[in-house]
Amino acid sequence: MSTAGEAWRPNSPEASRAWRPYRTAAEGWRTYRMVAAMWIRSTLTYRTSFALTLVSNLVVTFFDFVVILLMFGQVRGLGGFSFPEVAFLYGTSGTAFGLADLVMGSLPKMGKRVRDGTLDTFLLRPAPVLAQVAADRFALRRLGRITQGLIVLVWSLVLLDGVTWTPVKVLLVPVMLLSGAVIFAAVMVLGASVLFWMQDAAEVTNSFTYGGNNLLQYPPTIFAQDLVRGVVFVVPLAFVNWLPALYVLGRPAPEGVPGWTAFASPLVAAVCCAVAGWAWRRGLRSYRSTGS
């Protein structure tokens, strides 16, 4: 009969299973860095072209904010929120989504890969498939979206004059951005997992990512309460910025939503990652190529 110490020898099966998730994560990160670095080197080979593409991406995404600027040229508030407050919502949502889009922006192409069988190329390599797919054709031009979101966010922080800043609120802003990026990334992985079974549903899955980003740029008070509850309790996009931002701005949480949810974004992000990981593994196991 083995002792507890023998059961946890470094080379024992039990120890191997215990450390497997950490090894897989480290291997995935290493694979992602290698593939992304390859595409970054390829992009930077033509620096002028990259600079023009980055600037054009920045300008195109800025036009989304122009709509809000034009709107506040005619009204003083939107759903009871002032311009700096709406800009704060826009900046936090745009920055979080930009980070997720930079890291996972290739995943919406999963439907095409499954349909034409090109996913097989990734399966033949001795590296985590998700890391390969996410890093493939890494688009450095997506930095334009992050830059635009950060510019609006900093501008909103300068304009906000009715907020009493405490250490908790100051810390909550970067936590909100990082947790929101992880939530968006998890939703992207979950959407890509669905494409294993429904290859032509990319637009449906994009409605929860790109559409969710557009939704979170505006105050929750202008939407129906059923929609607000849906993005809190069903697809928890409200934890990206709505709930923590309301706390930062000194506003009450939506009706029926506890106040402590403003601090739950990291926990929600962890749960979303677990669900997305489970869905991805299920989808990958169900993949049978094209048969051609």
C-alpha positions in Angstrom: 0.0 0.0 0.0 1.5 3.3 -1.1 1.8 6.2 1.3 0.6 9.7 0.6 4.1 10.8 -0.1 4.6 7.9 -2.7 1.3 8.8 -4.4 2.6 12.3 -5.1 6.0 11.4 -6.5 6.9 13.9 -9.3 6.6 11.1 -11.9 3.5 9.5 -10.5 0.3 9.4 -12.6 -1.5 11.4 -9.9 1.1 14.2 -10.0 1.0 14.2 -13.8 -2.7 14.7 -13.9 -2.6 17.4 -11.2 0.0 19.4 -13.2 -1.5 18.8 -16.6 -3.7 22.0 -16.7 -0.7 24.2 -15.8 1.5 22.5 -18.5 -1.3 22.8 -21.1 -1.7 26.5 -20.3 2.1 27.2 -20.5 2.3 25.3 -23.7 -0.6 27.1 -25.2 0.9 30.5 -24.2 4.2 29.5 -25.8 2.5 28.4 -29.0 0.4 31.6 -29.1 3.5 33.8 -28.7 5.4 31.9 -31.4 2.6 32.1 -34.0 1.7 35.7 -33.2 5.3 36.7 -33.3 5.6 35.2 -36.8 2.6 37.2 -38.1 3.9 40.4 -36.4 7.3 40.0 -38.1 5.5 39.6 -41.4 3.3 42.7 -40.8 6.3 44.9 -39.8 8.1 43.9 -43.0 6.0 46.6 -44.7 6.1 49.3 -42.1 4.5 52.1 -44.2 1.6 49.8 -45.1 1.2 48.8 -41.5 1.2 52.4 -40.3 -1.5 53.4 -42.9 -3.6 50.4 -41.9 -3.3 51.2 -38.2 -4.3 54.8 -38.7 -7.2 53.9 -41.0 -8.4 51.4 -38.4 -8.2 54.1 -35.7 -10.2 56.5 -37.8 -12.9 54.0 -38.7 -13.5 53.0 -35.1 -13.5 56.7 -34.1 -16.6 57.2 -36.2 -18.5 55.1 -33.7 -17.8 57.7 -31.1 -18.7 60.5 -33.5 -22.3 59.3 -33.3 -22.3 59.9 -29.6 -20.7 63.4 -30.1 -23.4 64.3 -32.6 -26.1 63.0 -30.3 -24.9 65.2 -27.4 -24.7 68.1 -29.7 -28.5 68.0 -29.6 -29.3 66.8 -26.0 -27.8 67.4 -22.6 -28.1 63.8 -21.3 -28.9 60.3 -22.4 -31.0 58.1 -20.1 -30.0 60.4 -17.2 -26.2 60.1 -18.0 -24.1 63.1 -18.9 -21.6 63.1 -21.8 -18.5 62.3 -19.7 -20.4 59.3 -18.1 -21.4 57.9 -21.5 -17.8 58.5 -22.8 -16.6 56.5 -19.7 -18.9 53.6 -20.6 -17.7 53.8 -24.3 -14.1 53.9 -23.4 -14.2 51.0 -20.9 -16.2 48.8 -23.3 -14.2 49.7 -26.3 -10.8 49.1 -24.6 -11.9 45.8 -23.1 -13.3 44.6 -26.4 -10.2 45.8 -28.3 -8.0 43.8 -26.1 -10.1 40.6 -26.6 -10.3 41.3 -30.3 -6.6 41.7 -30.6 -5.9 38.3 -28.9 -8.9 36.3 -30.2 -10.0 38.2 -33.3 -9.3 35.2 -35.6 -11.8 32.9 -33.9 -14.9 34.0 -35.9 -13.3 32.3 -38.9 -13.7 28.9 -37.3 -16.9 28.2 -39.2 -15.0 28.5 -42.5 -12.2 26.4 -41.2 -14.6 23.6 -40.2 -16.5 23.8 -43.4 -13.5 23.6 -45.8 -11.4 21.3 -43.6 -8.5 23.7 -43.1 -8.7 23.1 -39.3 -7.0 19.8 -40.0 -3.7 21.6 -40.5 -3.8 22.8 -36.9 -4.7 19.3 -35.6 -1.6 17.8 -37.2 0.7 20.0 -35.2 1.8 19.0 -31.7 0.5 22.2 -30.1 -2.8 23.3 -28.5 -5.3 23.9 -31.3 -7.0 26.9 -29.6 -3.7 28.8 -29.3 -2.9 28.1 -33.0 -6.3 29.2 -34.3 -6.5 32.3 -32.1 -3.0 33.5 -33.1 -3.3 32.6 -36.8 -3.1 35.8 -38.9 -2.6 37.9 -35.8 -3.6 41.4 -36.9 -1.5 44.0 -35.2 -3.7 46.7 -36.9 -6.4 45.9 -34.2 -4.2 48.1 -31.9 -6.1 51.0 -33.5 -9.3 50.0 -31.7 -7.6 49.7 -28.3 -5.9 53.1 -28.8 -9.2 54.8 -29.7 -10.9 53.2 -26.7 -8.1 54.4 -24.4 -8.2 57.9 -25.8 -11.9 58.2 -25.1 -11.5 56.7 -21.7 -8.7 59.1 -20.6 -10.8 62.0 -22.0 -13.8 60.9 -20.0 -11.7 60.7 -16.8 -10.5 64.2 -17.3 -14.1 65.5 -17.9 -15.7 63.6 -15.0 -15.9 66.1 -12.2 -18.7 64.7 -10.0 -17.0 61.5 -9.1 -15.4 61.1 -5.6 -12.3 59.0 -6.3 -11.4 56.4 -3.7 -8.6 53.8 -3.8 -11.3 51.1 -4.5 -12.7 53.1 -7.5 -9.2 53.8 -8.9 -8.3 50.1 -8.6 -11.7 49.0 -10.1 -11.0 50.7 -13.4 -8.0 48.6 -14.6 -9.7 45.5 -13.0 -12.8 46.3 -15.1 -10.8 46.6 -18.3 -8.9 43.3 -17.8 -11.9 41.3 -16.6 -14.0 42.7 -19.4 -11.4 41.7 -21.9 -11.3 38.1 -20.5 -15.2 38.0 -20.6 -15.3 39.1 -24.2 -12.5 36.6 -25.1 -14.4 33.8 -23.4 -17.5 34.7 -25.3 -15.5 34.6 -28.5 -14.2 31.1 -27.6 -17.7 30.0 -26.8 -19.0 31.3 -30.1 -16.2 29.6 -32.0 -17.1 26.3 -30.2 -20.7 26.6 -31.5 -19.3 26.8 -35.0 -18.2 23.2 -34.8 -21.9 22.3 -35.1 -23.3 25.3 -36.9 -20.6 26.5 -39.4 -22.7 29.3 -40.8 -23.7 30.9 -37.5 -20.7 33.3 -37.3 -23.0 36.3 -37.6 -25.1 35.0 -34.7 -22.0 34.6 -32.5 -20.8 38.0 -33.5 -24.0 39.6 -32.2 -22.8 38.7 -28.7 -19.3 40.1 -29.2 -19.4 43.0 -31.6 -23.1 43.6 -30.8 -22.4 43.3 -27.1 -19.6 45.9 -27.4 -22.1 48.4 -29.0 -24.7 47.7 -26.4 -22.3 48.4 -23.5 -21.3 51.7 -24.9 -24.7 53.2 -23.8 -26.3 53.5 -20.4 -28.4 50.6 -19.2 -31.2 53.0 -18.3 -32.1 53.4 -22.0 -32.8 49.7 -22.4 -35.7 47.5 -21.3 -35.2 45.9 -17.9 -35.6 42.4 -19.4 -32.6 43.1 -21.7 -30.6 44.4 -18.7 -31.3 41.3 -16.7 -30.4 39.2 -19.7 -26.9 40.6 -19.9 -26.5 40.2 -16.2 -27.9 36.7 -15.6 -27.8 35.0 -19.0 -24.9 36.3 -21.1 -23.0 38.2 -18.4 -21.8 41.1 -20.6 -22.9 43.6 -18.0 -19.9 42.6 -15.9 -17.6 44.0 -18.6 -18.4 47.6 -17.7 -22.0 48.4 -16.8 -22.0 47.1 -13.2 -18.5 48.2 -12.1 -18.8 51.5 -14.0 -22.1 52.3 -12.2 -20.3 51.9 -8.9 -17.4 54.1 -10.1 -19.9 56.8 -11.2 -21.8 56.6 -8.0 -25.0 55.4 -9.6 -27.3 52.6 -8.3 -27.2 49.1 -9.8 -30.2 48.2 -12.1 -33.4 47.1 -10.4 -33.1 43.6 -9.0 -29.3 43.4 -9.3 -27.3 43.3 -5.9 -24.8 46.1 -5.4 -22.0 43.7 -4.7 -22.0 42.6 -8.3 -19.9 45.6 -9.1 -16.9 43.7 -7.7 -17.8 40.3 -9.3 -16.2 40.8 -12.7 -13.0 38.8 -12.0 -15.1 35.9 -10.7 -17.5 36.1 -13.6 -14.5 36.1 -16.0 -13.1 32.9 -14.4 -16.5 31.2 -14.7 -16.8 32.3 -18.4 -13.4 30.9 -19.1 -14.3 27.6 -17.5 -17.5 27.3 -19.6 -15.7 28.4 -22.8 -13.0 25.8 -22.2 -15.5 23.0 -21.7 -17.4 24.0 -24.8 -14.2 24.2 -26.9 -13.1 20.7 -25.8 -16.6 19.3 -26.6 -16.6 20.9 -30.0 -13.1 19.8 -30.8 -13.9 16.2 -29.9 -17.0 16.3 -32.1 -15.0 17.5 -35.2 -14.9 14.9 -38.0 -13.3 17.0 -40.8 -15.0 17.4 -44.1 -14.7 13.8 -45.2 -13.1 14.8 -48.5 
